Amino acid sequence: MVGSARRHDSRIRRATGIAGSQLWALAEVSLAAGITVNALARRLALHQTTASNLINALVDRGLIRRSRDRRDQRVVHLRVTASGTRLLSRAPRPHSGPLVDALRRIAAGDLDALAHSLATLLGAMRQAVPAAAGEFLLVD
C-alpha cells in the first residue's frame, strides 16, 4: 500500500510539479469554490495548520487565490486560479490519492467492518510487547 501511494505521488510530481497532498487540496477547492481553510481542513481530515501550509504553497505557485469575505474580513475564501484549473486538467487521477479513492468506493458495511478491524489492530499495537520490536509481523 505504501509503495502504491509513493508511486502515485511520484506520478503526480512528474506531471504537475506539486505533491499529491497539494493536488488533493487544489481539487477539493475546485469542487467547493469559496471554501474556507477550516472547512478544507475538515474535508481533508487535517489539522488547520497543515491545511494552511498546503494552501500557502498553492497560493505561492499561483494555483489558488485567497479573498476576504465582504461581511467578515476575518474569513478568507479560497478559489482555484486559471493556472490551477489547467494543472488539474492534466493531473493524473485520482486527485485524492489511491487510499482515499479506494475508501470512497467501499460499501458502508465493509467500511464499518474495516474500522472495527483497524480499531482491534490499534488496540493490539498499544499493548505490544517491547521485546517484539524488530520482529517480522507480515509475511509476503
N, C-alpha and C positions, 0 to 999 in steps of 0.2 A: 504494500500500500504506500509506504513512504517513497519507494522508488518511482511509482506511478505519479505521485504528486511532484516529485523532483523533475521528472521528465516533462510533465505538463508545464511547470514553471519555466523550465529552460526553453520550451517551445514558445511560451508567451514572451519571454525576454527577447528571443531572437526576432520574433515577428513584430513586436511593438516597442521594445526598448524600455519597458516598465515591468515591475514584478507582478506576479499573479494576484497578490493581495490588492495591489493598486488597480489592476484591471477590474477586479470584482467590485471594488468601491466605485470606480468610474461607471461600471454597468448599472449598479444599484442607483446611483444618482441619475443616470439617464432614464431609468424606469420611474423615478419619482422626482421629477423636476421640482426644485424648490425645497427639497428635503433639508432638514437641519442636521448639524453634525451629531447631536444627541440621538436623533431618530435613525440616522445612518449607523451609528454605533450599535444601537439595539438591533437593527436589521442584520448587521454583520456579526452580532454576538461578540463585540469587542468592548474594551474599556474606552471611554470617551477620549482619553488622551491618545490612545493608539489610533483611533479613527481620525483625530485631529492631525496626527503626524502623517497619515496616509493622504489626507486632504491637502495638507501643506505641500507635499511633494507633487501632487497633481496640479495644484494652483501654480507652483513654481514652473512647471512644464507647460503651462497654458492650456491644460486639458479641462480644467474646472474653473469656474469663477464664483466668487462669493458676492452676495449682495445683502445689504441690511434691510430688514423689514421696515416699511414706511411707518407703521404704527408703533413698533417697539424696536428701537435701534440696537437693543442688546441681542436680538435674534438675527442670526445670519442664515441665509438660504443659499443652497448650492445648486449650480446648474452646469451642465456639460457645455463646453465651447464647441465651435465648429471643428476645431482640431481634435477635440476629444471624440466627437461623433465619427470623424474619419478614422481615427485609431480603432474605435470599437468595430467599425465595419470590416476591418481587415484582421481583427484579432481572432485567434483560434478559440473555439468553443470547448467546453463550457466556460463562461466567464467566471463563474463561482468556484471553479476547480472541480476535479473529479470526485472528491469525497462528498461535498455538498450536493453536487449534481446527482450522485447515486442515492444519497439520503432522501432527496426530494422525490425520487421515483419509487421508493419502497412504500408498500401499503402500510396504513396506520397500525394495524395489528402486529405486523412484523417489526415496525419501529418500536412499539411497546415492548415486544419480546427482546429486541436488541438492547433497549435501555435497561431492562431488568438484568440481562446478562452482563452488561457493562458495569452496572452497579455491583453485581456479585464479584466481578473481576477486581474492581477497585477496592472493595472491602477486603478481599484476599490479599491484595497488594499492600494495604495498610497494615496487615498482620504478618507480612513477610518476615521470615527469619533472617537476621543479618548474615548468618553463615551461608545463605543461599546466594549471596552476591557473586556474580560471575558465572553461575551455572547456566547451561543452555536449557531454556524452558520450551522453546519451539523447535520442532523437527521439520526439516524440508520434506 
